Amino acid sequence: MSKRIKVKVSKTAQLTCGARALSYYSKDNYYKSDDYLAPIFMSPFFVFIVKHFPNFASRFASKGGGYEYLVSRTRVIDEIFKNHSKSFQQVLILGAGFDSRAIRFNNELSHATIFELDAPITQNTKINKLREKNIELPSNLKFIPVDFTEESLPQKLDEVGFKKGITSLYILEGLTCYLDPETINTIFDQISEYSGKDSMIVFDYIYSSVIRQENIYKDEERVYQGAAKIGEKLTFGIEKGQIKQFLSKYKFELVDEFDSNRLGKKYYSNEKGKIFAPVIGIHSIVIARKI
Ligand SMILES: C[S@@+](CC[C@H](N)C(=O)[O-])C[C@H]1O[C@@H](n2cnc3c(N)ncnc32)[C@H](O)[C@@H]1O
């Protein structure tokens, strides 16, 4: 775990939550997403700006296509919860930050147990904020404070009654790039071992060339330096075009993948199919099934 998130709330979790809060207040349907809880985690000043001046804030956030990426990622994963929750008996959200799906999709998930794992300080901040705002925590939601780089995931899962071998959904949204390759290998091995038939994993990743700072993509240097500056350095990537090989090591098969071009076409293109708001080209979102 980076030194920063050992002692402070994850800045990247706050930034992604801020993007969802802005998107929630957006008047532009292309940028609209449904995280009505995101604003409660943000400062009153931030909420005032995004609520009353969403167009101004959106123009400011849009520089470089990172905001478009975060909004479309929220929408891709929300659709999975909306349409496929019934298929899973357990949901494990790793690096949950201010993810509110356990509450927002409470009806769809009423039959399942949801486990959220995150760095202790970020997780406590979230729980306190929910309590402060009198938001009822679903009885099927369990919180697990963890440091993925130093603690044993199986031990943590066993302690809270996470079951091995049943159909589960694993979410790693905006997480893989902040872990080291060894930790990623351990986590994916363990997820594979715990996954029952038809379990699914949803995660996004950064291309390895960004970690090597090859400067192939527009704005990658700004993102790389920005993450380092706030103390949450980018440390893991997957080679572009190698996702099937990566998944097969852990006995998962690719179901779908959304790179920037597909996200642009799905969410930010006009009737003629022309993308009018390009999504930053350094990430990809993966949906995969246990073989
Ligand atoms: C970019 S945020 C994403 C948060 C959330 N999934 C979202 O999309 O809004 C990354 C999250 O990973 C967590 N994280 C990063 N490294 C971690 C580690 N070693 N152990 C536990 N959590 C970690 C941070 O605390 C943070 O909440």
The ligand as an SDF file (V2000), in Angstrom:
LIG
                    3D

 27 29  0  0  0  0  0  0  0  0999 V2000
   -8.8390    4.7710   -7.7720 C   0  0  0  0  0  0  0  0  0  0  0  0
   -9.4860    4.2470   -6.2440 S   0  0  0  0  0  0  0  0  0  0  0  0
  -10.8890    3.3560   -6.8370 C   0  0  0  0  0  0  0  0  0  0  0  0
  -11.9900    3.3350   -5.8670 C   0  0  0  0  0  0  0  0  0  0  0  0
  -13.3090    2.7450   -6.3990 C   0  0  0  0  0  0  0  0  0  0  0  0
  -13.1550    1.3850   -6.8250 N   0  0  0  0  0  0  0  0  0  0  0  0
  -13.8420    3.6020   -7.5110 C   0  0  0  0  0  0  0  0  0  0  0  0
  -13.7700    3.1790   -8.6760 O   0  0  0  0  0  0  0  0  0  0  0  0
  -14.3100    4.7010   -7.2370 O   0  0  0  0  0  0  0  0  0  0  0  0
   -8.3720    2.9690   -5.7090 C   0  0  0  0  0  0  0  0  0  0  0  0
   -8.8020    2.2980   -4.4170 C   0  0  0  0  0  0  0  0  0  0  0  0
   -7.9070    1.2100   -4.1500 O   0  0  0  0  0  0  0  0  0  0  0  0
   -7.5630    1.2130   -2.7740 C   0  0  0  0  0  0  0  0  0  0  0  0
   -6.2230    0.6060   -2.6390 N   0  0  0  0  0  0  0  0  0  0  0  0
   -5.1100    0.8810   -3.3490 C   0  0  0  0  0  0  0  0  0  0  0  0
   -4.0770    0.1310   -2.9220 N   0  0  0  0  0  0  0  0  0  0  0  0
   -4.5450   -0.6500   -1.9270 C   0  0  0  0  0  0  0  0  0  0  0  0
   -3.9620   -1.6400   -1.0790 C   0  0  0  0  0  0  0  0  0  0  0  0
   -2.6800   -1.9910   -1.1850 N   0  0  0  0  0  0  0  0  0  0  0  0
   -4.7430   -2.2390   -0.1490 N   0  0  0  0  0  0  0  0  0  0  0  0
   -6.0680   -1.8910   -0.0160 C   0  0  0  0  0  0  0  0  0  0  0  0
   -6.6780   -0.9660   -0.8100 N   0  0  0  0  0  0  0  0  0  0  0  0
   -5.9270   -0.3540   -1.7410 C   0  0  0  0  0  0  0  0  0  0  0  0
   -7.5860    2.6720   -2.3700 C   0  0  0  0  0  0  0  0  0  0  0  0
   -7.7860    2.8280   -0.9840 O   0  0  0  0  0  0  0  0  0  0  0  0
   -8.7560    3.2060   -3.2110 C   0  0  0  0  0  0  0  0  0  0  0  0
   -9.9620    3.1390   -2.5090 O   0  0  0  0  0  0  0  0  0  0  0  0
  1  2  1  0
  2  3  1  0
  2 10  1  0
  3  4  1  0
  4  5  1  0
  5  6  1  0
  5  7  1  0
  7  8  2  0
  7  9  1  0
 10 11  1  0
 11 12  1  0
 11 26  1  0
 12 13  1  0
 13 14  1  0
 13 24  1  0
 14 15  1  0
 14 23  1  0
 15 16  2  0
 16 17  1  0
 17 18  1  0
 17 23  2  0
 18 19  1  0
 18 20  2  0
 20 21  1  0
 21 22  2  0
 22 23  1  0
 24 25  1  0
 24 26  1  0
 26 27  1  0
M  CHG  2   2   1   9  -1
M  END
$$$$
